[in-house]
Amino acid sequence: MRTVVRTCAKIGISYLTLYTFSIENWQRPDDEVGGLMRFLEDVLEREYLELDENGVQLQTIGRTEMLPESTRSVLRRTMDKLRHNKRLVLTLALSYGGRAEIVDAAKRLAVSVRDGAIDVDTIDEKMFARQLYNPDLPDPDLLIRTSGEQRISNFLLWEIAYSEMYVTDVYWPDFRAQELIDGIYAYQKRERRFGL
């Protein structure tokens, strides 16, 4: 992760979202989930200075209220320390699922309709998008899928409607700067028409 974040900051990528822990991952054994949460806490505490040096601001998306309090505490502290940075917005998708995000957005709109705050006929794509976990994040231009998988895996289902997709056989632990550059280069050679 360090190399990818550092490279993005260096080459001028403004936004990077990493699928860190899916909502489906909660079905793993408790000791494995606990180990992953402790690992996340350790990485954030260990990498804080490098993130700060690279001008990285940290955000999260997902049902983060499901995370252990110790993990949420480390996340809050790290995000607060990095809030002033502007070079790269790093978003960790934690306890995240694209379907869950859409359901949560629909529930928020349903409550607004029920409470009379909005009329159901005024709901459009823009209004719906404002109910997503972080509506200020721009839709991704490029989705990189590692390990040769030819699937989206419940990641940013709403947001990637017009994203370009790049698939590499390299597994995430081995994904380095050159693989990132290869994906960006492949993206740059494409003509984006957004359905037109």
Rosetta blueprint (number, residue, H / E / L):
1 M L
2 R H
3 T H
4 V H
5 V H
6 R H
7 T H
8 C H
9 A H
10 K H
11 I H
12 G L
13 I L
14 S L
15 Y E
16 L E
17 T E
18 L E
19 Y E
20 T E
21 F E
22 S E
23 I H
24 E H
25 N H
26 W H
27 Q H
28 R L
29 P L
30 D H
31 D H
32 E H
33 V H
34 G H
35 G H
36 L H
37 M H
38 R H
39 F H
40 L H
41 E H
42 D H
43 V H
44 L H
45 E H
46 R H
47 E H
48 Y H
49 L H
50 E H
51 L H
52 D H
53 E H
54 N L
55 G L
56 V E
57 Q E
58 L E
59 Q E
60 T E
61 I E
62 G L
63 R L
64 T H
65 E H
66 M H
67 L L
68 P L
69 E H
70 S H
71 T H
72 R H
73 S H
74 V H
75 L H
76 R H
77 R H
78 T H
79 M H
80 D H
81 K H
82 L H
83 R L
84 H L
85 N L
86 K L
87 R L
88 L E
89 V E
90 L E
91 T E
92 L E
93 A E
94 L E
95 S E
96 Y E
97 G L
98 G H
99 R H
100 A H
101 E H
102 I H
103 V H
104 D H
105 A H
106 A H
107 K H
108 R H
109 L H
110 A H
111 V H
112 S H
113 V H
114 R H
115 D L
116 G L
117 A L
118 I L
119 D L
120 V H
121 D H
122 T H
123 I L
124 D L
125 E H
126 K H
127 M H
128 F H
129 A H
130 R L
131 Q L
132 L L
133 Y L
134 N L
135 P L
136 D L
137 L L
138 P L
139 D L
140 P L
141 D L
142 L E
143 L E
144 I E
145 R E
146 T L
147 S L
148 G L
149 E L
150 Q L
151 R L
152 I L
153 S L
154 N L
155 F L
156 L L
157 L L
158 W L
159 E L
160 I L
161 A L
162 Y L
163 S L
164 E E
165 M E
166 Y E
167 V E
168 T L
169 D L
170 V L
171 Y L
172 W H
173 P H
174 D H
175 F L
176 R L
177 A H
178 Q H
179 E H
180 L H
181 I H
182 D H
183 G H
184 I H
185 Y H
186 A H
187 Y H
188 Q H
189 K L
190 R L
191 E L
192 R L
193 R L
194 F L
195 G L
196 L L
